[in-house]
Amino acid sequence: MKKMSFLTILAASVLAFSACNDDEGTPDSIIKNRDLTITNKVVSTEFVGNGAQWGGYDVVPTWFDGQTTLSEADWQKLFHRIDYMRPPFIRVCVSSGWAYEQNDNPADYKDEKVTSLYKMLDYAQEKNIEIVYGEWGHEYVGDDIASIDMDWMQRSVIFLNHLVNDKGYSCIKSVNIVNEPNGNWSSTNGNYEVWKAVQEAYLVEMAKPEYNLADMKLSGPDIAAFNDATLKDWITDAAADLNDDIVMYDIHVYPSQSNVRNGGFTDMLLGYKAEVPEGKRIFLGEIGFKYDATKEDGAVVDDVLNNENIDAIAADPYAGDDSNMMIYKAFYGIDMADAIIQSMRAGFSGALIWGMDDAMYNSPDGDNPDWNTKKLKRWGFWNILGEELCGTPEDEEIRPYFYTSSLLCRYFPAGSTIYDIELPNKKGVRAIMGEKDGKYTVAIVNSHYVTYPINLKSDFLSSLTMDKYTYKSNADGTFVGVVDENGFAAPAEKAMSVDFKSGVQMTLEGESFILYTNME
């Protein structure tokens, strides 16, 4: 290697310092390409909120003899964490075998089947959290998926009526019957006409006078999309056939990291949003990452992560095949923040993260699945049964991606108006702003590895006193971010003056997230 003189090194250092700290002589085009400009362009109104999938715990009575649900200590730990997260929106799904079985009399519902569900809905009702309630699939006669089992249909609606009217869970605002109907894993086996028939039959049953459910609406079509908008016809067909009965449209997305970080994810979401009828909203009914979902440019990273995920599952005796072991890595907090911010920028009214807790669902893999297996769907913010089920108390600890996800739930409340932010031409940089009751939140993510100088500004906001949260993913899987004694995100700076008129100069590090808010 050619040696450099001390003067050469010194000169290079001075030039580098000058480039970072002095814009004198820098072309205007370069300076302007640092601007994140908050505009008064409204992206969406009546934001329903970001949240998570929460439900299940159905197999707990099988895992622990004599125990119908989680321990009260575990429930209180869950509630404390969700209290911090403050999700305005949650999805809860059941199936007949895990809830109401063959009974059509609410007095016959068995405690071990409904106790956990009641606990979650009690919490949601108390905290005014909107619930989209659903069933995993429809039941049918024999092998004919088009022959709907009307006895099941009646029992299902009786149970829904019990929840809404007998138990008083007015937090249930819509029903989502049949999970991911476009898939061959679904009860509809990808058949749109069967899905439509189930929805229509459910609406007819709910409208009967013996219930008080005539005003209950659907959400759907709940299709599973991955990295493109090739399933738009499910939205257009549902709109043509059922729009009056659909209160919100939704899709599930499990993109690759490359698609999100390259920004193609936004284009995909805009493709679905464009098919939603005017005046109706669309949300992400599930959001998570699957790193083997595409072979697009840059997907070599996804292949590496996919192989790492496979190895991590194999090394964990409690991880089922349907697991994302990257939940233990800090970069997943960046990936999730990037995806959620892109969904908000695309005009989606909310995003539900899959999922709240590992212990909700087990993963009965293979051709002859064991439905009582202790292998889990590891996707959660934690495993609340780490100690009891797995013998690893540390697995109950909060995982890194809760940091960014909880902030995007907490500080973008239901009813927010979402505003566009003009972005510089810098790979991986995304931002969005929410306002409610005269209070503001600005979220910024840089999912690229490069650090950028950024100027956050606005022509219509002046100076505000705001708290600032920061999160930086490290290469070793850890993160830099302030947490309190509970492990919850805490401000890096409190009550700082943010002058949007003059511009807020910042260094936006690679794989980092910043959130400013003056909301409580």
C-alpha positions in Angstrom: 0.0 0.0 0.0 1.3 3.4 -0.9 2.1 5.5 2.2 0.5 8.9 2.6 2.3 11.9 4.1 1.1 13.6 7.3 0.2 16.7 5.3 -1.8 14.7 2.8 -3.8 13.1 5.5 -4.3 16.4 7.3 -5.5 18.1 4.1 -8.0 15.2 3.4 -9.3 15.5 7.0 -9.8 19.3 6.6 -11.7 18.8 3.3 -13.9 16.1 4.8 -14.7 18.3 7.8 -15.5 21.2 5.6 -17.8 19.1 3.4 -19.8 18.1 6.4 -19.9 21.4 8.2 -19.8 24.2 5.7 -22.1 24.6 2.7 -20.2 27.6 1.3 -19.5 26.9 -2.3 -21.8 23.9 -2.4 -24.2 23.9 -5.3 -27.8 24.7 -4.5 -28.9 21.4 -6.1 -26.9 19.5 -3.5 -28.1 21.6 -0.6 -31.8 21.3 -1.7 -31.3 17.5 -1.9 -31.0 17.5 1.8 -34.5 18.9 2.4 -37.3 16.9 4.1 -40.2 19.4 3.5 -43.4 19.0 5.5 -46.2 20.0 3.2 -49.9 20.8 3.8 -50.9 18.1 1.4 -53.3 15.7 3.1 -52.5 12.0 2.4 -55.4 10.6 4.5 -57.9 11.5 7.1 -59.7 9.5 9.8 -56.6 7.4 10.3 -57.6 4.2 12.1 -54.1 3.6 13.5 -51.2 1.2 13.6 -51.4 -1.8 15.8 -50.9 -5.5 15.9 -52.5 -9.0 15.6 -53.5 -10.1 19.1 -55.4 -13.2 19.7 -55.0 -16.9 20.3 -53.5 -18.4 23.5 -56.0 -21.2 22.7 -53.5 -24.0 23.3 -52.5 -22.8 26.8 -55.0 -25.3 28.5 -53.3 -28.1 26.6 -49.8 -27.0 27.5 -50.5 -26.5 31.2 -52.9 -28.9 33.0 -55.6 -27.1 35.1 -54.8 -23.7 33.6 -57.4 -22.1 31.3 -55.3 -19.1 30.3 -52.1 -17.2 31.0 -51.3 -16.5 34.7 -52.6 -13.2 36.0 -49.0 -12.0 36.3 -48.4 -12.6 32.6 -51.6 -10.8 31.7 -50.6 -7.8 33.8 -47.1 -7.8 32.1 -48.8 -7.9 28.7 -51.3 -5.1 29.6 -48.4 -2.9 31.0 -46.5 -3.2 27.7 -49.5 -2.6 25.5 -50.4 0.4 27.7 -47.2 1.9 26.6 -47.7 1.0 23.0 -51.3 2.5 23.0 -52.4 0.8 19.8 -55.6 2.3 18.5 -56.3 -0.7 16.3 -56.0 -4.5 16.8 -57.1 -7.6 14.9 -58.4 -10.6 16.8 -59.3 -13.9 15.0 -61.0 -17.1 16.3 -62.1 -20.4 14.9 -65.1 -22.4 16.1 -63.0 -25.3 17.5 -61.0 -22.8 19.7 -64.0 -20.7 20.8 -67.6 -21.8 20.6 -67.4 -25.4 19.2 -70.8 -26.9 18.6 -72.7 -24.9 21.1 -75.4 -22.3 20.2 -76.1 -21.3 23.8 -73.6 -18.8 25.3 -74.2 -20.4 28.7 -72.4 -23.5 27.3 -69.3 -21.8 26.2 -66.4 -23.5 28.0 -64.1 -21.3 30.1 -60.9 -22.8 28.6 -62.1 -21.8 25.1 -63.1 -18.2 25.8 -61.3 -16.9 28.8 -58.3 -15.5 26.9 -60.6 -14.0 24.3 -62.6 -12.2 27.0 -59.4 -10.9 28.6 -58.3 -9.3 25.4 -61.6 -7.9 24.5 -62.1 -6.6 28.1 -58.8 -4.7 27.7 -59.7 -3.4 24.2 -63.1 -2.2 25.4 -61.6 -0.4 28.4 -58.9 1.3 26.3 -61.2 2.2 23.4 -59.2 0.2 20.9 -61.0 -0.6 17.6 -61.1 -4.3 16.9 -61.4 -6.0 13.5 -62.8 -9.4 14.5 -62.6 -12.4 12.3 -62.5 -16.1 11.8 -59.7 -18.0 10.1 -62.0 -19.6 7.6 -65.5 -20.9 6.8 -66.7 -24.4 7.4 -68.3 -26.4 4.6 -70.2 -29.7 4.0 -68.0 -32.7 3.0 -65.2 -31.8 0.6 -67.1 -29.1 -1.3 -65.8 -25.7 -0.2 -68.7 -24.0 -2.0 -71.2 -25.8 0.1 -71.2 -23.5 3.2 -72.1 -25.2 6.4 -75.1 -23.1 7.5 -75.1 -24.6 11.0 -71.6 -23.3 11.4 -72.7 -19.9 10.0 -75.5 -19.6 12.5 -73.3 -20.6 15.5 -70.7 -18.1 14.3 -73.1 -15.2 14.2 -74.6 -16.3 17.6 -71.2 -16.1 19.1 -70.5 -12.7 17.5 -73.8 -11.5 18.8 -72.8 -12.8 22.2 -69.6 -10.8 22.1 -71.1 -7.6 20.8 -74.4 -7.5 22.6 -74.3 -9.9 25.6 -70.8 -9.0 26.6 -71.0 -5.4 25.4 -67.8 -5.4 23.3 -68.7 -2.4 21.2 -65.0 -2.1 20.3 -65.7 -4.7 17.6 -66.3 -2.5 14.6 -66.1 -4.9 11.7 -65.9 -8.6 10.9 -63.3 -10.3 8.6 -64.6 -13.7 7.6 -62.0 -16.0 5.9 -58.3 -15.2 6.3 -56.2 -14.8 3.1 -58.9 -16.2 0.8 -56.6 -16.0 -2.3 -54.3 -18.6 -0.9 -54.4 -22.4 -1.5 -54.0 -22.6 2.3 -57.3 -20.8 2.8 -60.7 -22.4 3.3 -61.7 -20.9 0.0 -58.6 -22.2 -1.8 -58.2 -19.0 -3.7 -61.7 -19.0 -5.1 -63.2 -15.5 -5.2 -66.7 -16.7 -5.8 -66.6 -18.9 -2.7 -65.3 -16.0 -0.6 -68.1 -13.7 -1.9 -70.7 -16.3 -1.1 -69.5 -16.7 2.4 -69.6 -12.9 2.9 -73.1 -12.6 1.5 -74.4 -15.5 3.6 -72.8 -13.9 6.7 -74.4 -10.6 6.0 -77.8 -12.3 5.6 -77.4 -14.1 8.9 -76.3 -11.0 10.8 -79.4 -9.1 9.5 -81.8 -11.5 11.1 -84.0 -9.8 13.8 -83.0 -12.2 16.6 -79.6 -10.4 16.6 -78.7 -6.8 16.9 -76.0 -6.9 14.2 -77.7 -5.4 11.2 -75.3 -2.4 11.3 -72.1 -4.6 11.5 -69.9 -4.2 8.4 -67.2 -6.3 6.8 -63.5 -5.7 6.3 -61.9 -7.4 3.4 -61.0 -9.0 1.1 -58.0 -9.8 3.4 -55.9 -11.2 0.6 -52.2 -12.1 1.1 -50.0 -10.0 -1.2 -46.2 -10.2 -1.2 -44.2 -8.0 -3.5 -46.5 -6.8 -6.3 -50.0 -5.6 -7.1 -51.1 -8.6 -9.3 -54.1 -9.3 -7.0 -55.8 -6.0 -7.6 -58.8 -7.7 -9.1 -59.8 -9.0 -5.6 -60.2 -5.3 -4.6 -62.1 -4.3 -7.7 -64.4 -7.3 -7.6 -65.1 -6.9 -3.9 -65.9 -3.2 -4.5 -68.2 -4.1 -7.4 -70.0 -6.8 -5.4 -69.9 -5.7 -1.7 -68.8 -2.1 -1.4 -71.9 -1.0 0.5 -71.2 -3.6 3.1 -67.4 -3.1 3.4 -66.4 -0.5 5.9 -62.7 -0.9 5.2 -60.7 -2.8 2.6 -57.6 -4.6 3.7 -54.7 -6.7 2.4 -51.9 -8.7 4.1 -48.3 -8.0 3.1 -45.1 -10.0 3.7 -42.6 -8.2 1.5 -38.9 -8.8 1.1 -36.4 -6.4 2.6 -35.1 -5.4 -0.8 -38.6 -4.4 -2.1 -39.2 -2.2 1.0 -35.7 -0.7 1.2 -35.6 0.1 -2.5 -39.0 1.8 -2.3 -40.9 -0.5 -4.6 -43.2 -1.3 -1.7 -44.8 2.1 -2.0 -45.6 1.5 -5.7 -47.2 -1.8 -4.9 -49.4 -0.3 -2.1 -50.4 2.6 -4.4 -51.6 0.0 -6.9 -54.0 -1.5 -4.4 -55.0 1.9 -3.0 -56.0 3.1 -6.5 -58.7 0.4 -6.7 -60.5 1.3 -3.5 -63.7 3.2 -4.1 -63.8 6.9 -3.2 -64.6 7.5 0.4 -63.5 4.1 1.6 -60.3 3.3 3.5 -57.7 0.5 3.2 -55.4 -0.9 5.8 -52.8 -3.6 6.2 -54.5 -6.5 8.0 -51.1 -8.1 8.6 -47.5 -6.8 8.0 -44.3 -8.8 8.4 -41.3 -9.7 6.4 -40.5 -12.8 4.5 -37.0 -12.6 3.0 -37.3 -15.3 0.4 -40.4 -13.7 -1.3 -38.6 -12.2 -4.3 -35.6 -12.5 -6.6 -35.6 -8.9 -7.6 -32.5 -6.7 -7.9 -30.7 -6.6 -4.6 -32.5 -9.7 -3.3 -29.1 -11.4 -2.6 -29.5 -9.8 0.9 -32.9 -11.5 1.3 -31.3 -14.9 0.4 -28.7 -14.4 3.0 -31.3 -13.5 5.6 -33.5 -16.3 4.5 -30.7 -18.8 5.1 -29.9 -17.2 8.4 -33.6 -17.5 9.4 -33.7 -21.2 8.5 -30.6 -21.9 10.5 -32.0 -20.0 13.5 -35.3 -21.9 13.4 -33.4 -25.2 13.3 -31.3 -24.1 16.3 -34.4 -23.2 18.4 -36.4 -26.1 19.8 -39.4 -23.8 20.3 -39.4 -22.2 16.8 -41.8 -23.5 14.3 -41.2 -23.3 10.5 -43.5 -20.3 10.3 -41.2 -18.0 12.3 -39.2 -14.8 11.6 -36.1 -15.0 13.8 -35.0 -11.6 12.7 -37.3 -10.3 15.4 -34.2 -10.6 17.7 -32.2 -8.3 15.4 -32.3 -4.5 15.7 -32.5 -4.0 11.9 -36.0 -5.5 12.0 -37.0 -2.3 13.8 -35.8 -0.3 10.8 -37.5 -2.6 8.3 -40.8 -2.4 10.1 -40.6 1.3 10.5 -39.8 1.8 6.8 -42.7 -0.5 5.7 -45.2 1.2 8.0 -44.1 4.7 7.0 -44.4 3.8 3.3 -47.9 2.4 4.0 -48.9 5.7 5.6 -47.4 7.7 2.7 -49.4 5.5 0.3 -52.6 6.6 2.0 -53.3 3.4 3.9 -55.3 4.1 7.1 -53.4 1.7 9.4 -51.1 -1.3 9.6 -51.4 -4.3 11.9 -48.1 -5.9 12.8 -47.9 -9.7 12.9 -47.7 -10.3 15.7 -48.0 -9.2 19.3 -46.6 -12.3 21.1 -45.0 -15.6 20.2 -47.2 -17.4 22.7 -50.4 -16.6 20.9 -50.1 -19.3 18.2 -48.2 -22.6 17.9 -46.8 -23.8 14.6 -48.0 -27.4 13.8 -45.7 -28.1 10.9 -45.5 -31.0 8.6 -47.8 -33.5 6.8 -49.2 -34.8 10.1 -49.2 -31.8 12.3 -49.3 -31.9 16.1 -51.9 -29.2 17.0 -50.6 -29.3 20.6 -47.0 -28.8 19.7 -44.8 -26.4 21.8 -43.2 -25.0 18.6 -44.3 -21.4 18.3 -44.9 -18.9 15.5 -42.0 -16.7 16.5 -43.0 -13.2 15.2 -43.8 -11.4 18.4 -42.5 -8.4 20.4 -41.8 -10.9 23.1 -42.7 -14.4 24.3 -44.8 -14.0 27.4 -44.4 -17.7 28.2 -40.7 -17.7 27.8 -40.1 -19.0 31.4 -43.1 -21.3 31.8 -43.1 -22.9 28.4 -39.5 -22.7 27.2 -37.5 -22.4 30.4 -35.9 -19.2 29.2 -37.0 -16.2 31.2 -34.9 -13.9 29.0 -37.2 -14.7 26.1 -40.0 -12.7 27.8 -37.9 -9.5 27.4 -39.0 -6.9 24.9 -37.3 -7.3 21.5 -35.7 -4.4 19.5 -38.4 -3.8 16.9 -41.0 -2.9 19.7 -39.0 0.4 20.0 -39.9 1.8 16.6 -43.3 -0.1 16.3 -44.6 1.1 19.6 -43.8 4.7 18.8 -45.6 4.5 15.4 -48.6 3.1 17.3 -48.5 5.5 20.2 -47.9 8.8 18.5 -50.2 8.3 15.4 -53.5 8.0 17.2 -56.9 7.1 15.7 -58.4 10.1 13.9 -55.1 11.6 12.9 -54.7 13.5 9.7 -51.7 12.3 7.8 -49.6 14.8 5.8 -47.1 14.3 3.0 -43.4 15.1 3.4 -41.4 15.8 0.3 -38.3 13.6 0.3 -34.8 14.3 -1.0 -33.4 11.9 -3.6 -31.7 9.7 -1.1 -32.0 6.0 -1.0 -33.8 4.6 2.0 -35.1 7.9 3.4 -38.8 8.1 4.1 -40.9 10.4 6.4 -44.5 11.2 7.3 -46.4 13.5 9.6 -49.6 13.1 11.6 -51.7 15.7 13.3 -54.5 15.5 15.8 -56.1 18.2 18.0 -53.3 20.6 17.1 -50.5 18.2 18.1 -47.9 16.8 15.7 -45.7 13.8 15.2 -43.0 13.5 12.5 -41.4 10.1 11.8 -38.3 9.7 9.7 -36.4 6.5 8.7 -33.2 5.9 6.8 -33.1 2.2 5.9 -30.0 2.5 3.8 -26.5 2.0 5.2 -25.2 5.5 4.3 -25.4 8.5 6.6 -27.0 11.7 5.2 -27.1 15.4 6.1 -30.8 16.3 6.3 -32.7 19.5 6.7 -36.2 19.0 8.1 -38.4 22.1 7.3 -41.9 23.3 6.6 -43.5 26.4 5.1 -46.6 26.2 7.2 -45.3 25.0 10.6 -43.3 27.3 12.8 -41.5 26.5 16.0 -42.8 23.7 18.2 -41.6 22.3 21.5 -41.2 18.5 20.9 -39.6 15.4 22.3 -37.2 13.6 20.1 -36.7 9.8 20.0 -33.8 8.1 18.2 -33.0 4.5 17.3 -29.9 3.3 15.5 -29.4 -0.4 14.4 -26.0 -1.8 15.0 -24.3 -4.4 12.8 -24.2 -6.8 15.8 -28.0 -6.9 16.2 -28.1 -4.4 19.1 -29.5 -0.9 18.9 -28.7 2.6 20.3 -31.7 4.2 21.8 -32.8 5.5 25.2 -35.1 3.2 27.2 -36.7 3.6 30.6 -36.7 1.1 33.5 -39.3 -1.0 31.7 -37.5 -1.2 28.5 -39.8 1.2 26.8 -38.6 3.9 24.3 -37.7 7.2 26.1 -36.9 10.5 24.5 -33.3 11.2 23.6 -34.1 14.9 24.1 -37.1 16.4 25.9 -39.0 19.6 25.2 -36.6 20.8 22.5 -37.4 23.7 20.3 -37.9 22.6 16.7 -37.9 25.5 14.3 -39.4 24.2 11.1 -39.3 27.6 9.4 -35.5 27.9 9.7 -35.0 24.2 9.2 -33.7 21.5 11.5 -30.2 20.4 10.5 -29.5 16.8 11.4 -27.2 13.9 10.6 -29.5 11.0 9.6 -27.4 7.9 10.3 -27.6 4.8 8.2 -30.2 2.3 9.5 -31.7 4.8 11.9 -35.1 6.2 12.9 -36.1 9.5 14.4 -39.4 10.6 15.8 -40.4 14.1 16.9 -43.7 14.6 18.8 -45.5 17.0 21.0 -48.3 14.5 21.7 -48.8 13.2 25.2 
